[in-house]
C-alpha cells in the first residue's frame, strides 16, 4: 500500500511492505527516512534505505512506488562520520 502527497514541494508518504511474517512501513519525504517493522523503528536517517524492484533488481525512487510491486527493502548502515553529533546535525 502506498499513501503519498505533495507538501511544500516535497513528496511525502508511507509505503507498506508485507510478507508472510512481517509488516514493514517505510516513511519518506523525497528520500526514504524511516523503516519500521511491526511499528518498531529498525533503521532511519542517516542510514541508507533502499527499496529494490524484485523483478528487475533496480532501486525504486519514492515517486515510482505503486501498489502491487514486488520489492525488497534494504538498510545500509551509514558511515561512522554521519553518526557523530556534527554529522547528525546535518542530516537530522
C-alpha positions as CSV (number, residue, x, y, z in Angstrom):
1,X,0.0,0.0,0.0
2,X,1.3,3.5,-0.8
3,X,-0.1,6.7,0.7
4,X,1.6,9.9,-0.5
5,X,1.0,13.6,-1.2
6,X,3.0,16.7,-2.2
7,X,3.5,19.3,0.5
8,X,5.7,22.4,0.0
9,X,7.4,20.8,-3.0
10,X,8.2,17.5,-1.2
11,X,6.7,14.1,-2.0
12,X,5.8,12.8,1.5
13,X,4.2,9.5,2.4
14,X,4.4,5.9,3.6
15,X,4.7,2.6,1.8
16,X,3.6,-0.6,3.5
17,X,5.5,-3.8,2.6
18,X,4.1,-7.1,3.8
19,X,5.4,-10.6,3.6
20,X,4.4,-13.9,5.3
21,X,5.9,-12.9,8.6
22,X,6.1,-9.1,8.9
23,X,4.5,-5.7,8.1
24,X,7.1,-3.0,7.3
25,X,6.3,0.7,7.0
26,X,8.7,3.0,5.2
27,X,8.2,6.7,5.7
28,X,9.7,9.1,3.2
29,X,10.0,12.8,2.2
30,X,11.5,12.5,-1.3
31,X,14.0,10.1,0.2
32,X,13.4,7.1,2.5
33,X,13.8,8.2,6.1
34,X,12.5,5.6,8.5
35,X,11.8,1.8,8.3
36,X,9.6,0.2,10.9
37,X,8.8,-3.5,11.4
38,X,5.6,-4.0,13.2
39,X,5.7,-0.4,14.3
40,X,9.2,-0.8,15.8
41,X,11.9,1.5,14.3
42,X,14.6,-0.6,12.7
43,X,16.5,1.9,10.5
44,X,16.5,5.6,9.9
45,X,18.4,8.5,8.5
46,X,21.4,8.7,8.3
47,X,21.3,5.0,7.4
48,X,20.7,4.4,3.7
49,X,17.3,2.9,3.0
50,X,16.7,1.4,-0.5
51,X,13.7,-0.3,-1.9
52,X,14.5,-2.6,-4.8
53,X,12.2,-3.9,-7.5
54,X,12.3,-7.7,-7.0
55,X,11.8,-8.4,-10.7
56,X,14.5,-6.1,-12.2
57,X,16.8,-5.6,-9.2
58,X,16.7,-1.8,-9.8
59,X,16.3,0.6,-6.9
60,X,12.9,2.4,-6.8
61,X,12.5,6.1,-6.0
62,X,9.7,7.2,-3.8
63,X,7.8,8.7,-6.8
64,X,7.8,5.3,-8.6
65,X,6.2,3.4,-5.8
66,X,2.9,1.8,-6.5
67,X,0.6,-0.8,-5.1
68,X,1.3,-4.4,-6.1
69,X,5.0,-4.1,-6.8
70,X,7.2,-7.0,-5.5
71,X,10.0,-5.3,-3.6
72,X,12.9,-5.9,-1.3
73,X,13.8,-3.4,1.5
74,X,17.5,-3.0,2.4
75,X,19.0,-0.9,5.1
76,X,22.7,0.0,4.8
77,X,24.5,1.4,7.8
78,X,25.7,4.9,7.4
79,X,29.4,5.7,7.6
80,X,30.6,6.4,11.2
81,X,31.1,10.1,10.4
82,X,27.3,10.5,9.9
83,X,26.7,9.0,13.4
84,X,28.6,11.8,15.2
85,X,26.9,14.9,16.6
86,X,28.2,17.0,13.7
87,X,27.0,14.5,11.1
88,X,23.6,14.2,12.7
89,X,23.2,18.0,12.8
90,X,23.5,18.0,9.0
91,X,21.0,15.1,8.3
92,X,18.6,15.4,11.2
